[in-house]
Amino acid sequence: MEKLEKFIYSVKYLAPILYFGSVGLIGYDIYCNVINETEFLNLYTETPLIIIFFLMTYLGVKKYQKKE
């Protein structure tokens, strides 16, 4: 886990791209399900996106708590 965290923070814009990219794709999937009543992401792509979203949220909270 520590190696993954170091790798994510070593690349300049990787953390924001992973976080906001997963939020955007999940949000668009919800929009497609509600408005268009079609499925944008299947279960096999949606699950890793949700895991990435929660991982990046955890790392952000952990980094924010370190600063205080």
Backbone as ProteinMPNN parsed JSONL, in Angstrom:
{"seq_chain_A": "MEKLEKFIYSVKYLAPILYFGSVGLIGYDIYCNVINETEFLNLYTETPLIIIFFLMTYLGVKKYQKKE", "coords_chain_A": {"N_chain_A": [[0.828, -1.193, 0.0], [1.967, 1.183, 0.745], [3.898, 1.553, -1.232], [2.289, 1.915, -3.475], [0.999, 4.291, -2.771], [3.189, 6.068, -2.694], [3.922, 5.948, -5.39], [1.649, 7.058, -6.641], [1.719, 9.69, -5.684], [4.16, 10.465, -6.714], [3.982, 10.953, -9.441], [3.081, 13.825, -11.187], [0.343, 14.919, -11.722], [-1.271, 12.727, -11.222], [-2.842, 11.882, -8.993], [-5.071, 13.82, -8.803], [-6.189, 13.316, -11.335], [-6.936, 10.603, -11.193], [-8.818, 10.737, -9.085], [-10.817, 12.73, -9.829], [-11.417, 11.797, -12.36], [-12.547, 9.272, -11.845], [-14.755, 10.102, -10.344], [-16.133, 11.614, -12.265], [-16.741, 9.667, -14.254], [-18.317, 7.841, -12.779], [-20.369, 9.571, -12.03], [-21.418, 10.221, -14.585], [-22.305, 7.714, -15.301], [-24.363, 7.332, -13.435], [-26.041, 9.398, -14.303], [-26.691, 8.454, -16.9], [-28.087, 6.152, -16.184], [-30.303, 7.2, -14.809], [-31.494, 9.308, -16.377], [-31.32, 8.583, -19.196], [-31.902, 5.928, -19.051], [-30.181, 3.861, -19.737], [-27.299, 1.695, -19.703], [-24.165, 2.782, -18.944], [-21.63, 2.047, -17.865], [-20.504, -1.24, -17.296], [-20.724, -3.829, -14.774], [-18.156, -4.827, -14.367], [-16.4, -2.769, -14.994], [-17.305, -0.691, -13.463], [-16.954, -1.42, -10.765], [-14.037, -1.423, -10.237], [-13.659, 1.345, -10.598], [-15.127, 2.451, -8.496], [-13.66, 1.436, -6.37], [-11.197, 2.739, -6.827], [-12.061, 5.374, -6.457], [-12.768, 5.399, -3.686], [-10.282, 4.691, -2.596], [-8.662, 6.882, -3.354], [-10.016, 8.889, -2.007], [-9.562, 8.071, 0.623], [-6.731, 8.342, 0.73], [-6.509, 11.093, 0.334], [-7.794, 12.126, 2.641], [-6.116, 11.081, 4.572], [-3.729, 12.398, 3.944], [-4.525, 15.028, 4.401], [-5.044, 14.985, 7.158], [-2.468, 14.605, 8.11], [-1.284, 17.071, 7.676], [-2.397, 18.757, 9.563]], "CA_chain_A": [[0.0, 0.0, 0.0], [2.848, 2.34, 0.834], [4.517, 1.722, -2.543], [1.271, 2.476, -4.354], [0.804, 5.686, -2.373], [4.363, 6.821, -3.152], [3.855, 6.052, -6.847], [0.581, 7.988, -7.007], [2.154, 11.046, -5.392], [5.381, 10.79, -7.45], [3.572, 11.496, -10.736], [2.598, 15.156, -10.821], [-1.114, 15.113, -11.709], [-1.95, 11.434, -11.219], [-3.861, 11.817, -7.941], [-6.318, 14.488, -9.207], [-6.78, 12.649, -12.506], [-7.618, 9.389, -10.729], [-9.979, 11.07, -8.261], [-11.877, 13.398, -10.579], [-11.811, 10.919, -13.463], [-13.491, 8.267, -11.345], [-16.001, 10.8, -9.981], [-16.826, 11.96, -13.512], [-17.299, 8.472, -14.895], [-19.408, 7.333, -11.944], [-21.471, 10.531, -12.17], [-22.041, 10.049, -15.896], [-23.024, 6.44, -15.264], [-25.621, 7.593, -12.72], [-26.861, 10.208, -15.213], [-27.218, 7.575, -17.948], [-29.076, 5.243, -15.596], [-31.505, 7.913, -14.381], [-32.101, 10.091, -17.456], [-31.44, 7.844, -20.455], [-32.271, 4.55, -18.731], [-29.245, 2.936, -20.38], [-26.161, 1.393, -18.85], [-22.913, 3.299, -19.504], [-20.558, 1.171, -17.386], [-20.982, -2.514, -16.769], [-20.288, -4.125, -13.411], [-16.721, -5.091, -14.331], [-15.66, -1.502, -15.04], [-17.801, 0.183, -12.4], [-16.378, -1.828, -9.483], [-12.703, -0.829, -10.024], [-13.782, 2.8, -10.469], [-15.574, 2.738, -7.127], [-12.516, 1.156, -5.499], [-10.247, 3.842, -7.024], [-12.629, 6.562, -5.826], [-12.63, 5.303, -2.235], [-8.85, 4.711, -2.283], [-8.174, 8.259, -3.468], [-10.622, 9.635, -0.9], [-8.812, 7.689, 1.824], [-5.404, 8.954, 0.68], [-6.68, 12.533, 0.527], [-8.093, 12.381, 4.051], [-4.9, 10.759, 5.306], [-2.778, 13.49, 3.694], [-5.055, 16.23, 5.051], [-4.855, 14.825, 8.595], [-1.041, 14.748, 8.4], [-0.937, 18.495, 7.653], [-2.893, 19.452, 10.764]], "C_chain_A": [[0.868, 1.251, 0.0], [3.53, 2.616, -0.505], [3.537, 2.35, -3.529], [1.045, 3.95, -4.051], [1.974, 6.555, -2.836], [4.341, 6.995, -4.664], [2.805, 7.074, -7.287], [1.029, 9.43, -6.784], [3.423, 11.435, -6.149], [5.07, 11.368, -8.83], [2.759, 12.749, -10.472], [1.068, 15.254, -10.703], [-1.899, 13.808, -11.649], [-3.064, 11.369, -10.185], [-5.144, 12.562, -8.329], [-6.993, 13.834, -10.408], [-7.534, 11.395, -12.082], [-8.889, 9.726, -9.957], [-11.106, 11.652, -9.115], [-12.315, 12.604, -11.803], [-12.805, 9.871, -13.012], [-14.814, 8.904, -10.941], [-16.805, 11.132, -11.23], [-17.472, 10.765, -14.174], [-18.448, 7.876, -14.093], [-20.621, 8.27, -12.038], [-22.181, 10.402, -13.503], [-22.806, 8.732, -15.978], [-24.363, 6.601, -14.545], [-26.568, 8.406, -13.592], [-27.486, 9.331, -16.3], [-28.284, 6.631, -17.398], [-30.382, 5.956, -15.283], [-32.215, 8.565, -15.571], [-32.351, 9.241, -18.705], [-31.922, 6.412, -20.275], [-31.459, 3.54, -19.541], [-28.074, 2.717, -19.429], [-24.886, 1.847, -19.548], [-21.74, 2.394, -19.128], [-21.159, -0.148, -16.924], [-20.358, -2.758, -15.399], [-18.781, -4.279, -13.311], [-15.872, -3.829, -14.438], [-16.088, -0.555, -13.92], [-17.164, -0.148, -11.044], [-14.96, -1.296, -9.269], [-12.749, 0.694, -9.898], [-14.216, 3.2, -9.067], [-14.434, 2.494, -6.138], [-11.485, 2.272, -5.611], [-10.758, 5.105, -6.348], [-12.443, 6.522, -4.308], [-11.159, 5.293, -1.806], [-8.31, 6.137, -2.323], [-8.777, 9.142, -2.383], [-9.882, 9.337, 0.399], [-7.443, 8.357, 1.849], [-5.477, 10.463, 0.877], [-6.951, 12.889, 1.973], [-6.857, 12.121, 4.896], [-3.859, 11.875, 5.156], [-3.229, 14.77, 4.394], [-4.863, 16.16, 6.568], [-3.393, 14.969, 9.001], [-0.66, 16.236, 8.504], [-1.356, 19.215, 8.917], [-2.114, 19.118, 11.981]], "O_chain_A": [[0.553, 2.245, -0.654], [3.721, 3.773, -0.877], [3.912, 3.214, -4.323], [0.914, 4.763, -4.965], [1.761, 7.666, -3.321], [4.697, 8.058, -5.173], [3.047, 7.863, -8.2], [0.749, 10.298, -7.61], [3.742, 12.621, -6.224], [5.83, 12.195, -9.333], [1.854, 12.746, -9.636], [0.566, 15.647, -9.65], [-3.08, 13.787, -11.995], [-4.138, 10.844, -10.48], [-6.226, 11.989, -8.197], [-8.22, 13.799, -10.494], [-8.644, 11.148, -12.552], [-9.921, 9.082, -10.146], [-12.219, 11.127, -9.121], [-13.46, 12.722, -12.24], [-13.79, 9.603, -13.7], [-15.876, 8.324, -11.164], [-18.023, 10.951, -11.253], [-18.621, 10.836, -14.609], [-19.449, 7.451, -14.67], [-21.761, 7.812, -12.115], [-23.409, 10.464, -13.56], [-23.835, 8.647, -16.649], [-25.379, 6.07, -14.993], [-27.768, 8.136, -13.619], [-28.678, 9.453, -16.586], [-29.272, 6.346, -18.075], [-31.457, 5.386, -15.468], [-33.42, 8.384, -15.743], [-33.474, 9.19, -19.208], [-32.308, 5.758, -21.244], [-31.973, 2.509, -19.972], [-27.889, 3.467, -18.47], [-24.559, 1.353, -20.627], [-20.945, 2.021, -19.99], [-22.189, -0.174, -16.25], [-19.548, -1.957, -14.932], [-18.184, -3.912, -12.299], [-14.72, -3.833, -14.005], [-15.304, 0.289, -13.486], [-16.869, 0.758, -10.264], [-14.69, -0.752, -8.199], [-11.951, 1.272, -9.16], [-13.721, 4.184, -8.517], [-14.263, 3.252, -5.183], [-10.947, 2.713, -4.595], [-9.981, 5.834, -5.731], [-12.008, 7.507, -3.712], [-10.826, 5.837, -0.753], [-7.581, 6.552, -1.421], [-8.111, 10.052, -1.89], [-9.607, 10.244, 1.184], [-7.035, 8.886, 2.883], [-4.602, 11.048, 1.515], [-6.393, 13.86, 2.483], [-6.581, 12.866, 5.836], [-3.193, 12.247, 6.122], [-2.401, 15.513, 4.921], [-4.551, 17.172, 7.196], [-3.102, 15.408, 10.114], [0.182, 16.609, 9.321], [-0.722, 20.198, 9.302], [-2.413, 19.624, 13.063]]}, "name": "protein", "num_of_chains": 1, "seq": "MEKLEKFIYSVKYLAPILYFGSVGLIGYDIYCNVINETEFLNLYTETPLIIIFFLMTYLGVKKYQKKE"}
